[in-house]
């Protein structure tokens, strides 16, 4: 349904619900019409225009009844998902610069008054819509006609009607494109803290203006100083303001034909700036000292301190202090709960009050990196990392690295996975089949270290399937761009070449969309921006059919990343991924292996490979968790390198005469009684069986790892 681009009023939609013939206002019909169609759609035979939809929509003898009854025993959060609502069809409201007017009749059933929310949705595609504008009107339990002028109309809108808590009736909805434009040019001058001069641009078609002046309480609700104050002028002097409050104003134009939408909200601000906040000091858990820098022109400061709690899926502040005034640039805050994380903001006060500082400073202990102690329990395949306790630290993050030295010119594998064990973590609340062609879109980031064999492999927006992972770039305008990125490595080694073998397929946002993968080297700036380096390579990824691709990238740089992304709307799923980087003899590369968390001051690292040319290292940071709203992590300590014991040191005596040990990669067995010898891997699979062993024998081992050797009826462990 297309809107006119002319400024005059044009009827876009009209619905009188005359086909809602069943039931009555006193006894609405029992059939929810939204259940009769598909996807909440109301069957077209019930409306003048097809495409209406909703939830808990009932006929009421020529009007619509919207049920908001809550489920007995259900929580507030659960009842959010069952509240009744009514949506218009998709309509074009782009005419008249997106200004349109809605007129309707409405009343509540079970409350004297309630807030009716009117939400303007943009219907992005067949399934996805999002709220672009929200407005409120108060309705009561008597039929009344309401009119509201709105902006932000576009070519594909739905208007949604729903109340905060009551059942309600609605009828005679008309939507017209046109009407008075909203006033522009709002400004404030001569602000003293207690008075201000407000002004806006004159509109030739306006006969008068309606002014709202208000501040907002701690819950964000408007508290009005003036409401619909009518004036014929374009300036207004307001007095009697409270200096601690931040005021806002909006204005609407009025003439005989109607009232315009509200102007953009204008914040009346002091010329004072907010102080720069400093980190707190003297933290004890139940107290701390908040600090900030002085502001020129400020005679005092207002300190607010709060913790955050979840209310209806939103983080809201619970204040310990609210605008506590002081002339100092610091204040000791007491009475804190050590289990909570507190935040503080500061306003400058003088000729008015500044806005709260844009950044809330978390009041957390300023942790230092732990001092490392000598490692203990060093064997040929493991060790224990140790460090000193850090005051107020609630945990520690040890990070294990492996330094690899090339023994000859080589291609070093940094990932080789088929994602066979890839599953979506339960915390992401997955649903659906999760196949490679129909994955679960989590719209969340994911580190897939456990499938990569190395730390810091990362997907920014992840699609999950059983046995596969994907990068999701289906909705980059609403979520982050989807990309897969490696750990930071020195890709300049060797000739700077990286070889990638990948099996991939794409899932398209539409039938006309092709999905191209971009493969490149990248660096990350201080602002976490990703900068593509060198010459990226682009590949068409086939739709829903796996294809193997071998890619060679050249021009690798130090401290850089390998990145795969797409600029198209779609998903790229990975079934196999192998990456090799070139190295020259004697070159070294530091490989991040794993990052763990512990509340202890030690961590065991076991089952480590002990290969020529490799050694391990670790560093540690300290962490403060608090209530989880603002975890704080210190920097990392310097690296501590570990030299594992030679593999030949690992041995066990079975009896007085039998021995087994590893030397130079070979298994040595001393068997004076010539008993049977068997070799098993850690999974219990038999690798070798000698019915009658030699007195002294040397055997090949398949590779590095832990093995079980049986000599007769006795067993022992060896490690290569």
C-alpha positions in Angstrom: 0.0 0.0 0.0 1.8 3.1 -1.3 1.8 6.5 0.4 1.6 9.7 -1.6 4.7 11.9 -1.6 2.6 15.0 -1.5 2.2 17.1 1.7 -1.6 16.9 1.8 -3.2 14.2 3.9 -3.6 10.8 2.2 -5.5 7.9 3.6 -3.2 4.9 4.0 -5.2 2.5 6.1 -8.8 2.3 7.5 -10.2 -0.5 9.6 -13.6 -0.4 11.4 -13.6 -4.1 12.4 -17.2 -4.5 11.1 -16.3 -8.1 10.2 -15.6 -8.9 13.8 -19.2 -9.9 14.2 -19.0 -12.7 16.8 -19.2 -12.0 20.5 -19.9 -8.7 22.1 -18.1 -6.1 24.3 -19.5 -7.7 27.4 -18.6 -11.3 26.2 -15.9 -11.3 23.5 -15.7 -14.4 21.3 -13.5 -17.3 22.6 -11.6 -17.9 19.4 -8.2 -16.1 19.2 -8.1 -15.0 15.5 -4.3 -14.9 15.4 -4.3 -18.7 15.9 -6.4 -19.3 12.8 -3.7 -18.0 10.4 -0.1 -18.7 10.0 2.5 -16.9 12.0 0.1 -14.7 14.1 -1.7 -13.6 10.9 -5.4 -12.8 11.2 -7.4 -14.5 8.3 -8.1 -11.9 5.6 -11.9 -12.5 5.7 -12.1 -10.8 9.0 -10.6 -7.4 8.0 -11.1 -4.7 5.3 -7.4 -5.0 4.4 -5.4 -8.3 4.5 -2.2 -8.6 6.5 -3.4 -7.7 10.1 -1.7 -9.8 12.7 -1.4 -10.0 16.5 -1.7 -12.2 19.5 -4.7 -12.9 21.7 -7.0 -10.9 19.3 -10.8 -11.7 19.7 -14.0 -10.5 18.1 -16.2 -8.3 20.3 -19.3 -7.5 18.3 -17.8 -5.0 15.8 -14.6 -4.1 17.6 -11.4 -5.9 18.5 -10.7 -7.1 22.0 -7.0 -7.6 23.0 -6.5 -9.9 25.9 -3.6 -9.2 28.3 -4.5 -11.8 31.0 -1.4 -13.1 32.7 -0.8 -16.8 33.3 -1.4 -17.9 36.9 2.0 -18.5 38.6 4.0 -17.2 35.6 6.8 -14.7 36.2 6.7 -11.1 34.9 9.4 -12.1 32.4 7.4 -15.1 31.2 4.2 -13.0 30.8 6.1 -10.6 28.5 5.9 -13.2 25.8 2.1 -13.8 26.1 0.8 -10.2 26.2 -1.9 -9.4 23.7 -1.1 -7.1 20.8 -2.4 -6.0 17.4 -0.3 -5.2 14.3 -1.4 -3.4 11.2 -0.5 -4.8 7.8 2.8 -3.7 6.2 2.2 -0.2 5.0 4.2 2.6 3.2 4.4 5.7 5.5 7.3 7.3 3.6 5.3 10.2 2.2 5.2 13.7 3.7 8.8 13.1 5.0 7.6 10.2 7.1 5.0 12.3 9.1 1.7 10.5 9.6 -1.3 10.6 11.9 -3.1 7.7 13.6 -6.7 8.1 14.8 -8.6 5.4 16.7 -11.1 4.6 19.5 -10.0 2.6 22.5 -10.9 1.8 26.1 -9.6 -0.5 28.8 -11.6 -3.4 30.3 -10.2 -3.9 33.8 -8.4 -0.7 34.8 -9.4 3.0 35.1 -6.4 3.9 32.9 -3.4 2.3 31.4 -0.6 3.2 29.0 -1.2 2.2 25.4 2.1 1.7 23.6 2.2 2.5 19.9 5.3 1.1 18.3 6.5 1.8 14.7 8.1 -1.4 13.3 10.2 -1.6 10.2 9.5 -4.9 8.5 13.0 -5.8 7.2 12.0 -9.0 5.4 9.3 -11.7 5.5 10.3 -12.8 9.1 12.3 -10.0 10.7 11.1 -6.7 12.0 12.4 -4.2 14.5 11.1 -1.3 16.5 12.1 2.1 15.1 10.0 4.4 17.2 7.9 4.1 20.4 5.2 6.4 21.7 2.7 6.2 24.6 -0.9 7.4 25.2 -3.0 7.1 28.3 -6.4 5.4 27.8 -9.2 4.8 30.3 -12.3 2.6 30.7 -14.5 4.9 28.6 -14.6 4.8 24.8 -12.7 7.9 23.5 -11.2 8.9 20.2 -7.5 9.4 20.2 -5.2 11.1 17.7 -1.4 11.0 17.6 1.0 12.4 15.0 4.2 10.5 14.4 7.4 10.7 12.5 9.8 8.0 11.2 7.5 6.6 8.6 9.3 4.5 6.0 8.4 2.3 3.0 7.7 -0.9 5.1 6.1 -0.3 8.4 3.8 -2.1 10.8 2.1 -0.2 13.7 1.7 -2.2 16.9 -0.8 -1.5 19.7 -0.4 -3.0 23.2 -1.0 -1.9 26.8 1.3 -2.2 29.8 -1.0 -4.5 31.8 -4.7 -4.2 30.9 -7.1 -5.9 28.5 -8.4 -3.4 26.0 -10.7 -2.7 23.1 -9.8 -0.9 19.9 -11.8 0.2 16.9 -12.0 2.6 13.9 -8.3 2.8 13.2 -7.3 5.2 10.4 -3.7 6.1 9.4 -3.1 9.1 7.1 0.1 10.4 5.6 0.3 14.2 6.1 -0.3 16.8 8.7 1.8 19.5 10.3 5.5 18.9 10.3 7.3 18.9 13.7 8.9 22.2 14.9 12.7 22.5 14.4 15.5 24.6 15.8 15.0 24.0 19.5 17.5 25.6 21.7 18.0 27.0 25.2 19.8 30.1 26.4 20.4 32.2 29.6 20.3 29.0 31.7 21.0 29.9 35.3 20.1 26.6 37.0 16.8 27.9 38.2 15.5 29.6 34.9 16.0 29.3 31.2 14.8 30.8 27.9 13.5 28.2 25.4 13.1 28.9 21.7 12.3 27.2 18.4 11.8 28.1 14.7 8.5 29.8 13.7 6.2 27.8 11.4 4.0 29.8 9.0 1.2 27.2 9.2 1.2 27.1 13.0 -1.4 29.1 15.0 0.2 28.2 18.4 2.6 25.8 20.1 2.3 23.3 22.9 5.3 23.2 25.2 6.4 20.3 27.5 9.1 20.9 30.1 10.2 18.0 32.3 13.0 16.1 34.0 13.4 12.4 34.3 13.4 10.4 37.5 15.9 7.6 38.2 13.6 5.1 36.3 13.7 7.3 33.2 10.0 8.5 33.7 9.2 12.1 32.7 8.2 14.4 35.6 6.5 17.4 34.1 7.2 21.0 35.1 5.0 22.1 32.1 2.6 20.0 30.1 1.0 21.2 26.9 1.7 24.8 27.9 0.1 26.8 25.0 1.9 29.9 23.6 1.7 31.8 20.4 5.3 32.9 20.6 8.5 30.9 19.7 10.2 31.8 22.9 9.3 31.0 26.5 10.9 31.8 29.8 10.7 29.1 32.4 11.5 29.7 36.1 11.4 27.8 39.3 13.7 25.1 38.1 15.6 22.9 40.5 19.3 23.2 39.9 20.1 19.5 40.5 17.7 18.3 37.8 18.5 18.0 34.1 15.5 19.4 32.2 14.3 18.6 28.7 11.7 20.2 26.5 9.7 19.3 23.4 7.2 21.5 21.4 4.4 20.7 19.0 2.8 23.0 16.4 -1.0 23.5 16.4 -3.6 24.8 14.0 -7.3 24.2 13.2 -6.4 21.0 11.3 -4.6 19.3 14.1 -1.4 19.0 16.1 2.1 18.1 14.8 4.4 15.4 16.1 6.7 16.3 18.9 9.9 18.1 18.1 13.2 16.3 18.9 13.8 16.2 22.6 16.2 19.0 23.7 18.3 18.7 26.8 18.8 21.9 28.8 22.4 21.7 29.9 24.7 23.8 31.9 27.9 25.0 30.2 29.7 23.1 32.9 31.3 19.9 31.8 31.3 16.7 33.8 34.5 15.8 35.6 36.9 13.3 34.3 36.6 10.3 36.6 39.6 8.6 38.2 39.8 5.1 39.4 39.0 4.6 43.0 41.6 4.0 45.7 41.6 2.6 49.3 39.3 -0.2 48.2 38.4 -2.5 51.2 35.3 -4.3 49.9 32.9 -2.4 52.1 34.3 1.0 51.3 36.4 2.9 48.7 37.4 6.5 47.8 35.8 7.8 44.6 38.0 10.4 42.8 37.6 12.9 39.9 39.4 15.9 38.4 38.4 19.5 39.1 36.2 21.4 36.6 36.7 25.2 36.0 33.6 27.1 37.2 32.3 24.3 39.4 31.5 25.3 43.0 30.7 21.7 44.1 30.1 18.2 42.8 27.3 15.7 43.0 28.4 12.0 43.5 26.0 9.1 42.6 26.9 5.5 43.5 25.0 2.4 42.5 25.0 -1.2 41.7 23.2 -2.9 38.8 20.4 -5.4 39.0 18.4 -7.1 36.2 14.8 -6.0 35.9 12.8 -7.4 33.0 15.9 -8.2 31.0 17.3 -4.7 31.5 20.1 -3.6 33.8 18.8 -0.9 36.2 20.7 1.0 38.9 20.1 0.6 42.7 21.5 3.7 44.3 23.7 3.7 47.4 24.2 7.4 47.1 22.2 9.8 44.8 23.7 13.2 44.0 25.6 13.5 47.3 27.1 17.0 47.3 30.7 17.8 48.2 33.2 20.6 47.5 36.1 18.2 47.3 37.2 16.2 44.3 37.0 12.9 46.2 34.7 11.2 48.6 34.9 8.1 50.8 32.0 5.8 50.2 31.0 3.4 53.0 28.4 0.8 53.6 29.1 -1.2 50.5 28.3 -4.9 50.1 31.6 -6.7 49.2 29.7 -9.1 47.0 28.4 -6.3 44.7 30.2 -4.2 42.1 29.5 -0.5 42.5 29.7 2.3 39.9 30.0 6.0 40.4 29.3 9.1 38.3 29.9 12.8 39.1 28.2 16.0 38.0 29.6 19.5 38.3 27.4 22.1 40.0 27.7 25.9 39.6 25.5 27.9 37.1 23.4 24.8 36.6 24.5 21.2 36.8 26.3 19.2 34.1 25.1 16.0 32.8 26.3 12.9 34.6 29.7 11.8 33.3 29.2 9.7 30.2 31.2 6.8 31.7 30.4 5.2 35.0 33.6 4.3 36.8 33.5 0.8 38.4 34.7 0.8 41.9 36.9 -2.2 41.8 40.3 -3.0 43.3 43.3 -2.0 41.2 44.9 -5.4 40.8 48.4 -6.1 39.8 49.8 -9.0 37.8 50.8 -11.9 40.1 54.5 -12.4 40.9 55.5 -15.7 39.5 57.1 -18.4 41.6 59.3 -21.3 40.4 57.3 -24.0 38.7 57.1 -27.4 40.5 56.4 -31.0 39.6 58.3 -30.7 36.4 58.3 -33.9 34.4 58.8 -34.9 30.8 55.2 -34.1 30.0 54.0 -31.5 32.5 54.5 -29.1 35.3 52.7 -27.0 37.9 52.7 -23.2 37.5 52.8 -21.2 40.7 52.4 -17.6 41.6 51.8 -15.3 44.6 48.4 -14.3 45.9 47.2 -10.8 44.9 45.1 -8.8 47.4 41.4 -8.7 46.6 41.9 -11.0 43.6 39.0 -13.5 43.3 40.7 -15.6 40.6 43.6 -15.9 38.2 44.0 -16.6 34.5 47.1 -18.6 33.6 47.9 -18.6 29.9 50.0 -21.4 28.5 52.2 -20.9 25.4 54.4 -23.2 23.3 57.5 -21.8 21.7 58.2 -23.7 18.5 61.6 -23.7 16.9 61.9 -24.9 13.3 64.5 -27.7 13.1 64.5 -27.3 9.3 62.6 -25.4 6.7 59.0 -26.4 7.3 55.2 -25.8 7.0 53.8 -25.6 10.6 50.2 -26.6 11.1 48.4 -24.1 13.3 44.9 -25.7 13.0 43.7 -28.9 11.5 40.1 -29.7 12.5 37.0 -31.3 11.0 34.8 -29.8 13.7 33.5 -33.3 14.5 33.1 -32.4 18.2 31.6 -29.0 17.5 28.3 -28.4 19.4 26.5 -25.3 20.6 27.0 -24.6 24.3 23.8 -25.1 26.3 24.1 -21.5 27.6 23.3 -20.2 24.1 19.9 -22.0 24.4 20.0 -23.6 21.0 17.0 -25.0 19.2 16.2 -26.6 15.8 17.9 -29.3 13.8 21.3 -27.6 13.8 22.4 -29.2 10.5 25.1 -27.6 8.3 22.5 -26.3 5.9 20.1 -25.2 8.7 22.3 -24.1 11.6 21.3 -22.3 14.8 22.0 -18.6 14.6 23.2 -17.5 18.0 24.0 -13.9 17.1 26.8 -14.2 19.6 30.6 -14.5 19.6 32.4 -17.8 20.2 36.0 -18.9 20.9 36.4 -22.4 19.4 39.8 -23.2 21.1 38.7 -26.7 22.1 38.2 -27.6 18.4 41.2 -25.8 17.2 43.9 -27.2 19.5 45.1 -23.6 20.1 43.7 -20.6 22.0 42.1 -17.4 20.6 40.4 -18.8 17.4 37.3 -16.7 17.3 34.0 -16.2 15.4 32.3 -12.8 16.0 28.8 -13.9 15.1 28.4 -17.7 15.3 26.2 -20.2 13.5 26.2 -23.6 15.1 25.6 -27.1 13.6 26.4 -30.5 14.9 29.9 -31.1 13.5 30.3 -27.7 11.9 30.7 -24.0 12.8 29.9 -20.9 10.7 30.3 -17.1 10.6 26.9 -15.4 10.4 26.7 -12.2 8.4 23.0 -12.4 7.7 22.1 -9.2 9.6 25.3 -7.0 9.8 23.2 -3.8 10.3 21.9 -5.1 13.6 24.7 -7.3 14.9 28.4 -7.3 14.4 29.9 -8.2 11.0 30.4 -12.0 10.9 34.1 -13.1 10.6 36.4 -15.9 11.7 39.9 -14.8 12.9 43.0 -16.6 14.1 45.2 -15.9 17.1 47.8 -13.1 16.7 50.9 -14.7 15.2 54.1 -13.8 13.3 53.0 -14.6 9.8 56.1 -13.0 8.3 58.2 -16.1 9.1 59.6 -18.1 6.3 58.5 -16.5 3.0 55.4 -15.1 4.6 53.1 -17.7 3.0 50.1 -19.3 4.6 48.2 -22.3 3.0 44.6 -22.8 3.9 42.5 -25.9 3.1 38.8 -25.5 3.8 35.5 -27.2 3.1 32.7 -24.6 3.1 29.2 -23.8 1.9 27.0 -20.7 2.1 23.5 -20.0 3.2 21.9 -17.0 1.4 19.7 -14.3 2.8 17.7 -14.3 -0.4 17.5 -16.3 -3.6 19.3 -13.5 -5.5 22.2 -13.2 -3.1 25.6 -14.7 -3.8 28.0 -15.1 -0.9 31.7 -14.4 -1.4 34.3 -15.2 1.2 37.2 -12.8 1.7 40.4 -14.3 3.0 43.2 -12.0 4.1 45.9 -11.0 6.7 44.8 -8.4 9.1 46.0 -6.2 12.0 43.9 -4.9 14.9 44.2 -1.3 16.0 44.1 0.1 19.5 40.4 0.8 19.1 39.9 -2.9 18.2 39.3 -1.9 14.5 40.3 -4.6 12.0 42.5 -3.4 9.2 43.0 -5.6 6.2 46.6 -6.0 5.1 48.1 -6.9 1.7 45.9 -8.2 -1.1 42.9 -10.2 0.1 41.5 -13.1 -2.0 37.8 -13.5 -2.8 36.0 -16.8 -3.4 32.4 -17.6 -4.3 31.1 -20.0 -1.7 28.5 -22.4 -3.2 25.1 -22.4 -1.8 24.3 -25.3 0.6 26.8 -27.6 -1.1 30.3 -28.2 0.4 33.2 -27.3 -1.7 36.9 -27.8 -1.0 39.2 -24.8 -1.5 43.0 -24.6 -1.3 44.1 -21.0 -0.7 47.6 -19.6 -0.6 48.2 -16.2 1.0 51.5 -14.3 0.7 52.9 -11.2 2.4 52.3 -12.2 6.0 53.3 -9.7 8.7 54.5 -9.8 12.3 51.8 -9.6 15.0 49.0 -10.1 12.6 45.9 -12.3 12.1 44.4 -14.5 9.4 40.7 -13.5 8.8 37.9 -14.9 6.8 34.7 -12.8 6.3 32.0 -11.9 3.9 30.5 -8.5 2.9 27.4 -10.3 1.7 24.2 -11.1 3.7 24.6 -14.7 4.4 26.3 -17.5 6.4 29.5 -19.4 5.7 29.6 -22.8 7.3 33.0 -24.6 7.8 33.3 -28.4 7.9 37.1 -28.8 7.7 39.8 -26.2 8.2 43.5 -26.6 8.0 46.1 -23.8 8.1 49.8 -24.1 7.7 52.4 -21.3 7.9 55.9 -21.4 6.5 59.0 -21.3 8.7 62.7 -21.3 8.0 65.2 -23.3 10.0 65.9 -21.9 13.5 63.0 -19.4 13.3 60.8 -19.3 16.4 57.1 -18.7 16.8 55.1 -18.4 20.1 51.8 -20.4 19.9 49.0 -19.6 22.4 47.7 -22.9 23.7 45.1 -22.4 26.4 43.7 -19.8 28.8 42.2 -21.2 32.1 40.6 -19.7 35.2 41.3 -20.8 38.8 40.7 -19.5 42.3 44.0 -21.1 43.4 47.5 -19.8 43.1 48.7 -22.8 41.1 47.7 -24.7 38.0 48.7 -28.1 36.7 49.5 -28.5 33.0 49.7 -32.2 32.1 49.9 -34.4 29.0 52.1 -31.9 27.1 54.0 -33.0 24.1 57.7 -33.0 24.6 59.2 -32.7 21.1 62.6 -31.5 19.9 62.7 -27.7 19.3 59.8 -26.9 21.6 59.5 -25.5 25.1 56.6 -24.1 27.1 55.9 -20.8 28.8 53.1 -19.3 30.9 52.1 -16.0 32.3 49.2 -15.1 34.7 46.8 -12.2 35.3 44.6 -11.6 38.4 40.9 -11.1 38.2 38.2 -9.4 40.2 34.7 -10.7 39.5 32.4 -8.9 42.0 28.8 -9.4 41.0 29.8 -10.1 37.4 28.6 -6.8 35.9 32.1 -5.4 35.5 34.9 -8.0 35.9 38.3 -6.5 36.1 41.5 -8.2 34.9 45.0 -7.0 35.5 47.7 -7.1 33.0 49.7 -10.3 32.5 53.0 -11.1 34.2 56.2 -11.6 32.3 56.5 -15.0 30.6 58.0 -17.9 32.6 59.7 -20.5 30.4 59.7 -24.2 31.4 62.2 -26.8 30.3 60.5 -30.2 30.6 62.6 -33.1 31.6 64.0 -35.3 28.8 61.6 -38.1 27.8 64.3 -40.7 28.8 63.9 -39.7 32.4 60.4 -41.1 32.6 60.6 -44.7 33.8 59.1 -47.1 36.3 60.5 -50.3 37.8 58.1 -53.2 37.5 60.0 -55.7 39.5 63.6 -56.4 40.4 64.6 -57.2 36.9 62.1 -55.6 34.4 62.3 -52.0 33.2 60.8 -49.9 30.4 61.7 -46.3 29.4 61.8 -44.0 26.4 65.1 -42.7 25.0 65.6 -40.8 21.8 62.0 -41.5 20.8 62.3 -45.2 21.1 60.8 -47.6 23.7 63.4 -49.7 25.6 62.3 -52.8 27.5 64.5 -54.8 29.8 62.8 -58.2 30.2 65.2 -60.7 31.9 62.4 -63.4 32.1 61.4 -63.1 28.5 57.7 -62.5 29.4 55.1 -61.4 26.8 55.3 -57.6 26.0 52.2 -55.6 25.0 51.8 -51.8 24.2 48.6 -49.8 24.5 47.6 -46.2 23.9 45.7 -44.2 26.5 42.4 -45.3 25.0 43.2 -48.9 25.6 43.9 -49.9 22.0 46.6 -52.5 21.6 49.4 -51.3 19.4 51.8 -54.2 19.8 51.9 -57.7 21.2 55.1 -59.8 21.5 54.3 -63.4 22.8 57.9 -63.9 24.1 59.9 -60.8 24.7 63.6 -60.5 24.3 65.9 -59.8 27.3 66.7 -56.4 25.9 64.6 -54.9 23.1 64.1 -51.6 21.4 60.7 -50.8 19.8 59.3 -47.9 17.6 56.6 -45.7 19.1 53.9 -44.3 16.8 54.4 -40.8 18.0 54.4 -38.5 21.0 52.1 -39.3 23.8 51.4 -41.4 26.8 51.6 -45.3 26.5 50.9 -48.3 28.7 53.5 -51.1 28.6 52.6 -54.6 29.9 55.4 -57.0 30.7 53.9 -60.3 31.9 51.1 -59.3 34.3 52.6 -56.0 35.3 51.8 -52.6 33.7 53.7 -49.3 33.6 53.4 -45.9 31.9 55.9 -44.3 29.6 55.8 -40.9 27.8 57.4 -40.0 24.6 
